[in-house]
């Protein structure tokens, strides 16, 4: 299912309403991986962005680690929070996801 994702935080700090992050359109999927540094499996949510002519490419948005559903409304969208890793640091992040009509 196609959706747009807007990141609600920048390096762990909430973005101001007058400075929204750019929306990225693509498909979202979720899977589990074993993290040796954490010694356990974690859930990962990733976004594959749309490229030209219907192709997909890795999104400019970092993967969301240990995602949790905060809010859900089938007519509006959903809010998922978790962590992203940038340069070896973990930062809190939220994804505001809205479905794109086909």
Order of alpha helices (4+ residues) and beta strands (2+ residues): beta-beta-beta-beta-beta-beta-beta-beta-beta
